[in-house]
Amino acid sequence: MRSEREERRSVAADLFEQGGRGQAEIARLSEVTPQAISAWHHRWLAGCREALHSPGTPGAQCRWYGQGRVGHDRG
């Protein structure tokens, strides 16, 4: 799933770089909403292709992560 989103961002970046297309067309070709393209375009303008990379998983990391425990099991 994450790789699919990254691929869509990459397609959008390619289309931004080519120029000559409106955001609605880029949204259709990238298979995302026009709102997502608008946000991505602002980020792209501010920092080029690298600005479109996923920021990662939102939220705090599980406090048990990396301690050999599964989920939130305390046993």
Phi, psi and omega in degrees: 000314180298320180294328177294318178295319178296321178297318179296320177296322179294317177299315179299316179299318177301316181290323175300316183294325179291325182072176175081004179235145176280163181296326179296318178292319178296321177299316180296314181292329181271351180061044175226173181284155175301328178296319179296317179298319179300313179296315180297321181296319177298317178294321180296316179299325183281332186211018180060202188302320183299333180291345181269355179295145180301137178284354181104183181288132180285159176090173181282149177285144179304135183291344179268355182302131176084004180252016177076016181249153180259128177060226182248026180293130181254006186271000000 
